[in-house]
Amino acid sequence: MPIPTHELLRRFDVPGPRYTSYPTADRFVEAFTSEQLVQALAQRRNGAAAMRLPLSLYVHIPFCESLCYYCACHKIITRQHAHGETYLHYLGRELDLYAAHLGTGQALSRLNLGGGSPTFLNDGELRQLMAMLRRSFRIASGGDYSIEVDPRTVDAARLATLAELGFNRLSFGVQDFDPAVQQAVHRIQPAEQFFSLMAAARLIGFQSINLDLIHGLPQQTPESFDRTLAQVVQLRPDSIALYAYVHLPQRFKSQRRIDAAGLPDARAKLFMQSHSFSAFQAAGYVYIGMDHFALPDHALAVAKRQGRLHRDFQGYSFQPEGDLIGLGVSAMGKVGATYSQNAKTLDAYYDDLQQGRLPVVRGLALSRDDLVRRSVIMALVSQGQLEFESIELGYLIDFKRYFAAELEMLCGLQAQGLVEVSDTGLLVTATGCYFVRSVAMVFDRYLQADRTLARFSRII
């Protein structure tokens, strides 16, 4: 797969959505209420079992013991671990409400604990959480059960406990191994300790281990990041997520602690990006899409080759596309043709549950046009190609007429060698795969209507 030129990287270094959903979460409205989510849950429960979509579950654990300055996630910084006990109590209430609307015993194809730091919870609390989940859902063997892990909060014994609880996939937040960068972002985790932790995880036998990296952090240079890349390749994780740091101190208070003078310039970030692509490909990793790489035998790479890959709020997945229930403060879900998000503060989240209602604060009921465009965008960002006939048969439209303006807009990207348009479909080229967000943005009706990009991260 060719590495994009610096000219292309520079030209397409613009803000754009990550398309974990379409419409994107910034389009959610407060007019969407818990009653609408309850209706969607009832439709799922009352539908024929054979027609029911697979079900996934995300649980958001917001707590962290210390603040990472770069972080834009929804988190609560505290060293008072009693908060975990209270939070589990209310998660139990939320689970009870879902059980009342869905019934118990529905099978999960995927479970993900994210945050924050899920490993803020102690072993007993994690056991309690998994017991609660098993009372409401059927967690069968062979599913995709993952947990995000802060390496500073676990040791080999804790990793063994996670495996015992049923987790078969780990995602470690590494970001960067360079001590100066770690100091600048207030996340100290010596590489030597992590290498030992990685070795322990391998011995335990997790099916997949992912590492998260961030380029564009303060004090990073192309040379220092090359050293981190070399260490990552030496560790040989099963998959890698490489994100670009987005400095938005006006939106994220924690980022105000970062000295902007220490941030790498655009040229340095481009070098880091291209060096990363080269290093991972040289090490045998397959480019999955956007910012994800995986070894050729990884489930994501296999799903990509077989045309089964899809994308949702949890990122890329090899599991069949279906409904997603989001539990916990700020969690997002997808049920039928609806999206929803929970309350973003603990007080509001707890208050709704005390009142016996699902803690939804905003969401969206998708229109027919939303559904059509979602199918197009998700096919592009997941598979990098689209057959017009599949959309025409699924939605009874004439693709070329429905998307006449969009096909005209694609001419510029085609001239740049990023996409090929034929009479029967679209193909994102090998080079264009790195800029697939730009291709998908052409079909984003909301984005084309207002062209407001400042809210999004940069594509590169």
Backbone torsions as a table, in degrees:
resi	resn	phi	psi	omega
1	MET	NA	123.2	-174.7
2	PRO	-68.4	144.0	175.0
3	ILE	-81.4	130.7	-179.0
4	PRO	-64.4	148.7	179.7
5	THR	-71.4	159.7	177.3
6	HIS	-63.7	-29.8	178.5
7	GLU	-64.4	-44.3	177.4
8	LEU	-66.7	-42.0	178.3
9	LEU	-59.2	-41.0	-179.6
10	ARG	-68.9	-43.7	-175.2
11	ARG	-64.7	-35.9	-176.5
12	PHE	-103.4	18.7	176.0
13	ASP	-82.5	72.6	-177.8
14	VAL	-127.7	159.3	176.3
15	PRO	-67.7	150.0	176.7
16	GLY	-171.0	156.5	-179.1
17	PRO	-65.4	154.5	176.7
18	ARG	-90.6	-9.0	175.2
19	TYR	52.3	50.8	165.1
20	THR	-79.4	-8.4	170.8
21	SER	-155.7	161.8	165.6
22	TYR	-141.9	129.3	-7.1
23	PRO	-59.8	157.3	-177.5
24	THR	-74.2	161.2	-170.4
25	ALA	-61.6	-24.6	178.8
26	ASP	-67.9	-9.8	178.1
27	ARG	-94.7	-2.1	177.3
28	PHE	-63.1	150.4	-178.0
29	VAL	-125.0	149.9	179.5
30	GLU	-73.2	-14.6	177.9
31	ALA	-68.0	-19.0	175.6
32	PHE	-77.5	126.1	-172.2
33	THR	-119.1	173.7	178.3
34	SER	-62.7	-29.6	179.3
35	GLU	-62.0	-36.9	178.4
36	GLN	-69.3	-36.3	176.0
37	LEU	-66.3	-40.1	178.5
38	VAL	-60.5	-39.6	178.0
39	GLN	-62.7	-41.8	179.1
40	ALA	-65.3	-38.6	177.6
41	LEU	-65.6	-38.8	178.6
42	ALA	-64.5	-40.1	178.4
43	GLN	-62.8	-39.0	177.5
44	ARG	-65.8	-45.6	-176.5
45	ARG	-65.2	-38.8	-174.3
46	ASN	-85.6	-9.6	179.1
47	GLY	-74.0	163.2	179.0
48	ALA	-60.9	134.4	-176.3
49	ALA	-57.6	-36.5	-178.0
50	ALA	-68.0	-21.9	-177.5
51	MET	-97.8	-2.7	-177.5
52	ARG	-69.3	134.0	177.5
53	LEU	-71.5	152.5	173.9
54	PRO	-56.6	155.1	-175.1
55	LEU	-119.4	131.5	175.2
56	SER	-118.6	160.3	-177.2
57	LEU	-136.3	131.3	173.3
58	TYR	-118.4	133.5	177.3
59	VAL	-120.2	122.0	-178.8
60	HIS	-96.9	120.7	174.9
61	ILE	-108.4	106.3	-166.7
62	PRO	-81.8	-10.2	-167.5
63	PHE	-82.3	143.0	171.9
64	CYS	-138.7	145.5	179.1
65	GLU	-77.4	-28.7	-179.1
66	SER	-140.0	159.0	-174.3
67	LEU	-93.2	123.7	169.7
68	CYS	-91.6	121.5	-169.2
69	TYR	-62.5	-28.9	-176.4
70	TYR	-78.2	-15.8	-164.4
71	CYS	-67.0	131.9	175.7
72	ALA	-114.2	10.3	178.9
73	CYS	-79.2	164.0	175.6
74	HIS	-80.2	113.4	-176.2
75	LYS	-142.7	161.1	176.8
76	ILE	-128.9	119.1	-176.8
77	ILE	-89.1	120.6	179.9
78	THR	-161.3	149.5	172.1
79	ARG	-106.3	4.0	179.8
80	GLN	-88.4	97.7	-174.3
81	HIS	-73.0	-6.6	173.9
82	ALA	-64.3	-23.1	177.7
83	HIS	-60.0	-32.4	-179.5
84	GLY	-62.4	-41.2	-179.8
85	GLU	-63.2	-44.9	178.7
86	THR	-63.5	-43.0	-178.2
87	TYR	-61.9	-41.4	178.4
88	LEU	-62.2	-36.0	177.9
89	HIS	-58.8	-44.7	-177.7
90	TYR	-76.6	-31.2	171.5
91	LEU	-59.5	-38.3	177.2
92	GLY	-62.0	-39.7	177.5
93	ARG	-64.8	-41.8	179.5
94	GLU	-64.3	-41.6	177.2
95	LEU	-60.2	-41.1	178.9
96	ASP	-60.9	-39.1	179.1
97	LEU	-66.1	-42.8	178.2
98	TYR	-64.5	-39.2	178.6
99	ALA	-62.5	-36.7	179.4
100	ALA	-66.4	-35.7	-177.6
101	HIS	-87.9	-28.8	-176.6
102	LEU	-103.8	-23.6	-167.8
103	GLY	88.2	165.2	-178.8
104	THR	-101.2	160.4	173.1
105	GLY	90.4	4.1	176.8
106	GLN	-68.7	140.3	-175.4
107	ALA	-77.5	140.4	173.6
108	LEU	-99.0	134.0	173.5
109	SER	-95.1	-17.2	-177.5
110	ARG	-155.1	140.6	175.8
111	LEU	-136.6	133.1	178.3
112	ASN	-137.1	128.4	171.4
113	LEU	-101.8	122.7	-179.4
114	GLY	-133.3	-177.4	-177.0
115	GLY	-169.6	-152.8	22.6
116	GLY	51.0	-159.0	178.6
117	SER	-129.7	100.1	177.7
118	PRO	-55.2	-30.5	179.9
119	THR	-78.9	8.8	165.2
120	PHE	-63.0	-35.2	176.9
121	LEU	-68.5	141.1	177.9
122	ASN	-79.0	174.7	-175.5
123	ASP	-60.0	-40.3	179.1
124	GLY	-63.4	-40.1	179.9
125	GLU	-69.5	-37.4	176.0
126	LEU	-64.5	-38.8	176.0
127	ARG	-62.3	-42.6	179.2
128	GLN	-61.8	-43.3	-179.7
129	LEU	-62.2	-46.4	-179.1
130	MET	-65.3	-34.4	177.1
131	ALA	-65.0	-40.5	178.3
132	MET	-63.6	-43.6	-179.8
133	LEU	-62.3	-40.0	-178.3
134	ARG	-70.7	-24.1	175.8
135	ARG	-71.1	-28.3	-176.7
136	SER	-98.5	-30.9	-175.6
137	PHE	-129.3	162.5	175.6
138	ARG	-99.0	109.1	-179.8
139	ILE	-96.2	94.0	-173.9
140	ALA	-82.4	159.1	176.0
141	SER	-69.4	151.5	177.8
142	GLY	89.8	0.5	178.3
143	GLY	-83.5	-175.7	-179.1
144	ASP	-107.3	102.3	-174.1
145	TYR	-121.7	106.3	-170.2
146	SER	-123.5	158.6	178.5
147	ILE	-144.3	136.9	175.3
148	GLU	-82.4	132.4	-172.2
149	VAL	-124.0	125.7	168.7
150	ASP	-82.8	114.3	-174.4
151	PRO	-57.7	-22.4	-177.6
152	ARG	-76.3	-8.5	-173.8
153	THR	-109.7	3.0	-175.9
154	VAL	-134.1	159.9	169.9
155	ASP	-133.3	-174.0	-177.4
156	ALA	-59.9	-38.0	-179.1
157	ALA	-65.6	-40.5	179.2
158	ARG	-67.7	-37.5	176.7
159	LEU	-61.9	-39.3	177.5
160	ALA	-62.8	-37.6	177.4
161	THR	-64.2	-41.1	178.4
162	LEU	-60.3	-41.9	177.8
163	ALA	-64.5	-41.1	178.9
164	GLU	-61.3	-34.5	-178.8
165	LEU	-76.1	-9.3	175.8
166	GLY	113.2	-2.2	178.8
167	PHE	-74.6	130.2	179.9
168	ASN	-116.6	-0.2	179.1
169	ARG	-137.1	135.9	178.8
170	LEU	-118.3	146.7	170.6
171	SER	-129.5	114.7	-179.0
172	PHE	-96.0	133.8	173.0
173	GLY	-86.0	102.3	179.9
174	VAL	-97.1	-52.1	-179.3
175	GLN	70.6	-60.9	179.0
176	ASP	-165.2	142.7	178.7
177	PHE	-91.1	-9.9	-175.5
178	ASP	-70.1	126.8	-177.3
179	PRO	-59.5	-38.0	-179.1
180	ALA	-66.2	-38.6	177.9
181	VAL	-67.9	-43.8	178.9
182	GLN	-59.4	-40.1	178.3
183	GLN	-64.3	-41.3	-176.4
184	ALA	-67.9	-27.7	-178.5
185	VAL	-106.3	5.6	175.8
186	HIS	62.4	48.2	176.9
187	ARG	-144.0	86.6	-176.6
188	ILE	-91.0	117.5	177.2
189	GLN	-150.3	94.2	-175.7
190	PRO	-54.0	138.9	-178.1
191	ALA	-59.1	-36.3	-177.1
192	GLU	-62.0	-41.7	179.2
193	GLN	-64.2	-39.0	-178.4
194	PHE	-69.5	-36.8	177.7
195	PHE	-59.6	-40.6	177.8
196	SER	-65.7	-40.3	179.3
197	LEU	-64.5	-41.1	179.4
198	MET	-63.8	-41.0	178.6
199	ALA	-62.5	-39.7	178.4
200	ALA	-64.5	-41.9	179.3
201	ALA	-62.4	-37.6	177.7
202	ARG	-64.3	-43.7	-178.9
203	LEU	-64.0	-36.3	-179.3
204	ILE	-66.6	-33.2	173.2
205	GLY	99.5	31.1	175.2
206	PHE	-60.7	142.5	-178.0
207	GLN	-65.6	-34.2	-177.0
208	SER	-149.4	138.6	175.0
209	ILE	-126.2	122.1	-179.9
210	ASN	-108.4	144.7	172.8
211	LEU	-117.6	132.7	173.4
212	ASP	-95.4	131.6	175.4
213	LEU	-124.4	154.6	175.6
214	ILE	-131.6	130.2	173.0
215	HIS	-111.0	150.3	-176.9
216	GLY	99.9	9.9	179.8
217	LEU	-76.8	160.3	178.4
218	PRO	-61.5	142.8	179.3
219	GLN	73.2	0.3	174.6
220	GLN	-75.5	143.9	170.8
221	THR	-132.2	161.5	175.5
222	PRO	-54.9	-37.8	-179.1
223	GLU	-68.7	-43.7	-179.6
224	SER	-67.9	-36.7	-179.7
225	PHE	-72.3	-29.9	173.8
226	ASP	-59.5	-37.8	178.5
227	ARG	-65.9	-40.7	176.3
228	THR	-63.2	-43.2	178.9
229	LEU	-59.5	-41.3	179.3
230	ALA	-62.9	-39.4	178.6
231	GLN	-67.9	-38.7	178.6
232	VAL	-63.9	-44.9	178.5
233	VAL	-61.4	-37.5	177.2
234	GLN	-63.3	-39.2	178.2
235	LEU	-68.5	-30.0	179.9
236	ARG	50.8	61.6	174.4
237	PRO	-65.6	161.8	179.9
238	ASP	-70.1	-32.5	177.3
239	SER	-147.7	160.4	-177.2
240	ILE	-137.1	134.8	171.7
241	ALA	-113.3	122.2	-177.7
242	LEU	-114.8	111.2	-177.5
243	TYR	-108.4	152.1	173.9
244	ALA	-94.5	130.5	177.2
245	TYR	-68.5	134.5	178.1
246	VAL	-114.1	115.3	-176.8
247	HIS	-92.2	101.2	-179.5
248	LEU	-130.6	68.2	-176.2
249	PRO	-62.9	-22.7	178.1
250	GLN	-69.9	-22.6	179.7
251	ARG	-102.0	-33.9	-175.0
252	PHE	-118.7	107.6	-172.1
253	LYS	-58.3	-37.0	-177.3
254	SER	-61.8	-29.3	-178.0
255	GLN	-71.9	-11.8	177.8
256	ARG	-69.1	-14.8	178.0
257	ARG	-83.7	-4.9	178.6
258	ILE	-88.9	131.5	176.6
259	ASP	-77.4	107.4	-176.8
260	ALA	-59.4	-25.6	179.4
261	ALA	-64.8	-22.0	-179.2
262	GLY	-90.1	-0.9	-179.5
263	LEU	-75.7	140.5	176.9
264	PRO	-66.4	148.0	179.7
265	ASP	-78.3	175.7	-174.8
266	ALA	-60.0	-38.6	-179.5
267	ARG	-63.8	-44.0	179.9
268	ALA	-63.8	-39.7	178.8
269	LYS	-63.7	-38.1	178.7
270	LEU	-64.8	-39.8	176.6
271	PHE	-61.9	-44.2	179.3
272	MET	-60.6	-41.8	-179.8
273	GLN	-62.9	-51.2	-177.0
274	SER	-67.8	-36.7	176.6
275	HIS	-63.4	-36.8	178.8
276	SER	-63.7	-48.1	178.1
277	PHE	-55.6	-46.6	-178.1
278	SER	-63.5	-45.2	-176.8
279	ALA	-63.9	-44.0	-177.1
280	PHE	-70.6	-39.6	178.9
281	GLN	-67.5	-39.4	178.1
282	ALA	-62.8	-29.6	179.6
283	ALA	-85.2	0.3	175.3
284	GLY	97.0	8.9	-179.7
285	TYR	-80.1	147.1	176.5
286	VAL	-95.7	136.5	176.0
287	TYR	-79.3	113.7	-176.8
288	ILE	-81.0	-42.2	-178.9
289	GLY	155.1	150.1	179.4
290	MET	51.6	-90.6	-172.4
291	ASP	-131.1	21.4	-174.9
292	HIS	-118.6	139.1	177.5
293	PHE	-130.6	150.6	179.1
294	ALA	-151.3	154.9	174.5
295	LEU	-66.9	152.7	-172.6
296	PRO	-57.3	-30.1	-179.2
297	ASP	-93.4	4.4	177.6
298	HIS	-68.7	149.8	-177.3
299	ALA	-58.3	-34.2	178.3
300	LEU	-66.8	-42.9	179.8
301	ALA	-65.8	-39.4	178.1
302	VAL	-64.4	-44.7	179.2
303	ALA	-63.1	-36.6	177.2
304	LYS	-61.7	-46.6	-179.2
305	ARG	-65.1	-34.6	-175.7
306	GLN	-90.8	1.1	178.3
307	GLY	76.6	21.5	-178.2
308	ARG	-105.0	-3.7	-176.3
309	LEU	-68.2	139.9	172.0
310	HIS	-143.7	174.6	-173.0
311	ARG	-134.3	140.4	176.1
312	ASP	-149.2	-162.5	-176.3
313	PHE	-58.2	-23.9	-179.0
314	GLN	-92.9	4.8	-179.9
315	GLY	98.1	-151.2	-179.9
316	TYR	-76.2	144.6	-179.7
317	SER	-142.8	145.8	174.5
318	PHE	-97.9	-6.5	177.6
319	GLN	-77.5	155.0	179.4
320	PRO	-57.6	143.3	179.9
321	GLU	-66.8	140.7	-179.2
322	GLY	-165.9	-151.0	179.2
323	ASP	-89.7	153.0	-179.7
324	LEU	-131.8	125.4	174.4
325	ILE	-101.0	129.1	177.5
326	GLY	-105.1	121.3	179.4
327	LEU	-109.3	142.2	175.5
328	GLY	102.5	168.7	-177.3
329	VAL	-60.5	132.4	176.4
330	SER	71.9	-2.1	-175.6
331	ALA	-65.8	146.2	178.9
332	MET	-109.1	148.4	178.5
333	GLY	-137.7	165.5	178.3
334	LYS	-138.5	116.0	177.8
335	VAL	-131.7	120.1	-176.5
336	GLY	59.0	-130.7	-179.9
337	ALA	-99.4	37.9	179.2
338	THR	-132.7	150.3	167.9
339	TYR	-117.8	149.6	176.6
340	SER	-147.7	155.8	175.4
341	GLN	-135.9	139.1	179.5
342	ASN	-77.7	166.1	176.7
343	ALA	-54.0	145.8	-173.3
344	LYS	-96.9	-5.2	175.8
345	THR	-119.4	151.0	179.5
346	LEU	-61.6	-41.8	-177.9
347	ASP	-59.7	-46.7	-179.5
348	ALA	-67.2	-39.8	178.9
349	TYR	-62.3	-48.6	-179.6
350	TYR	-64.9	-39.7	-176.9
351	ASP	-63.5	-45.3	178.9
352	ASP	-59.1	-43.5	-177.9
353	LEU	-68.9	-34.0	175.0
354	GLN	-64.1	-30.0	178.4
355	GLN	-83.7	-0.4	176.6
356	GLY	79.0	26.0	178.7
357	ARG	-128.2	151.8	176.8
358	LEU	-61.9	137.1	-169.4
359	PRO	-83.2	49.5	-177.8
360	VAL	-81.3	131.8	177.6
361	VAL	-114.6	-17.8	177.1
362	ARG	-165.8	167.5	-179.8
363	GLY	174.8	-157.8	-176.6
364	LEU	-161.1	135.1	168.6
365	ALA	-98.0	118.0	-171.6
366	LEU	-75.0	138.0	175.2
367	SER	-81.2	171.6	177.0
368	ARG	-61.3	-41.4	178.5
369	ASP	-63.2	-39.1	176.2
370	ASP	-58.3	-43.5	-177.2
371	LEU	-66.4	-40.6	178.1
372	VAL	-62.1	-50.2	-177.3
373	ARG	-68.3	-33.2	176.5
374	ARG	-61.0	-43.2	179.3
375	SER	-61.4	-41.4	-179.9
376	VAL	-66.0	-50.6	-176.3
377	ILE	-64.6	-42.9	-178.1
378	MET	-68.8	-32.8	175.1
379	ALA	-64.5	-40.0	-178.9
380	LEU	-68.6	-47.1	-175.2
381	VAL	-77.4	-17.9	180.0
382	SER	-97.3	-48.2	-174.4
383	GLN	-107.4	-16.1	179.6
384	GLY	73.7	16.0	178.3
385	GLN	-158.3	163.7	-176.6
386	LEU	-154.1	131.0	172.6
387	GLU	-97.6	124.3	-178.7
388	PHE	-56.2	-38.7	-174.6
389	GLU	-61.5	-34.6	-179.3
390	SER	-64.1	-38.3	178.0
391	ILE	-73.5	-39.5	-178.8
392	GLU	-63.9	-41.6	179.8
393	LEU	-72.5	-35.2	-178.0
394	GLY	-73.3	-29.8	-173.6
395	TYR	-127.1	5.4	175.9
396	LEU	55.1	53.5	177.0
397	ILE	-127.8	163.5	168.1
398	ASP	-95.8	106.4	-171.5
399	PHE	-55.0	-48.3	-174.5
400	LYS	-66.1	-31.8	177.8
401	ARG	-78.0	-43.1	-177.3
402	TYR	-63.9	-39.1	-175.5
403	PHE	-113.0	35.4	-177.8
404	ALA	-59.2	-44.7	-178.9
405	ALA	-66.0	-39.4	-179.3
406	GLU	-66.9	-40.6	178.9
407	LEU	-64.0	-34.4	175.7
408	GLU	-65.6	-40.9	179.7
409	MET	-65.8	-27.4	-179.3
410	LEU	-70.7	-14.4	-177.5
411	CYS	-58.6	-38.9	179.6
412	GLY	-64.3	-42.3	178.9
413	LEU	-69.0	-33.5	177.0
414	GLN	-65.5	-39.9	178.5
415	ALA	-63.7	-28.2	178.4
416	GLN	-83.3	-3.2	179.0
417	GLY	80.8	20.9	-176.9
418	LEU	-95.3	-22.5	-176.8
419	VAL	-148.4	149.2	174.8
420	GLU	-117.4	128.8	-179.6
421	VAL	-112.4	123.9	178.1
422	SER	-118.1	-177.1	178.0
423	ASP	-68.8	-19.9	-173.9
424	THR	-113.1	-10.9	-178.3
425	GLY	178.6	-171.7	179.5
426	LEU	-119.8	144.1	174.8
427	LEU	-134.7	121.3	173.9
428	VAL	-78.5	125.9	-176.2
429	THR	-70.9	171.4	178.9
430	ALA	-58.6	-40.7	176.3
431	THR	-71.6	-40.8	-178.1
432	GLY	-63.7	-21.5	179.4
433	CYS	-57.5	-31.9	179.6
434	TYR	-71.3	-18.1	-176.9
435	PHE	-121.0	29.0	-174.2
436	VAL	-61.9	-26.4	176.9
437	ARG	-61.8	-37.4	177.4
438	SER	-64.9	-37.6	177.8
439	VAL	-66.8	-45.6	-179.3
440	ALA	-63.6	-35.1	-178.0
441	MET	-60.1	-25.4	178.4
442	VAL	-60.4	-33.2	-176.1
443	PHE	-94.7	4.0	-179.0
444	ASP	-85.5	101.8	-175.9
445	ARG	-62.7	-39.1	-178.7
446	TYR	-66.6	-41.6	-178.5
447	LEU	-68.3	-41.3	179.5
448	GLN	-67.5	-25.7	-178.7
449	ALA	-74.8	-37.4	-175.9
450	ASP	-117.0	-19.1	177.9
451	ARG	55.2	27.6	177.9
452	THR	-89.0	107.2	-173.7
453	LEU	-107.7	-11.1	-171.1
454	ALA	-60.6	-23.4	-176.5
455	ARG	-75.5	-12.0	-172.1
456	PHE	-103.5	160.3	172.1
457	SER	-72.2	163.5	178.7
458	ARG	-79.3	149.6	-177.2
459	ILE	-65.5	-36.8	179.8
460	ILE	-99.9	NA	NA
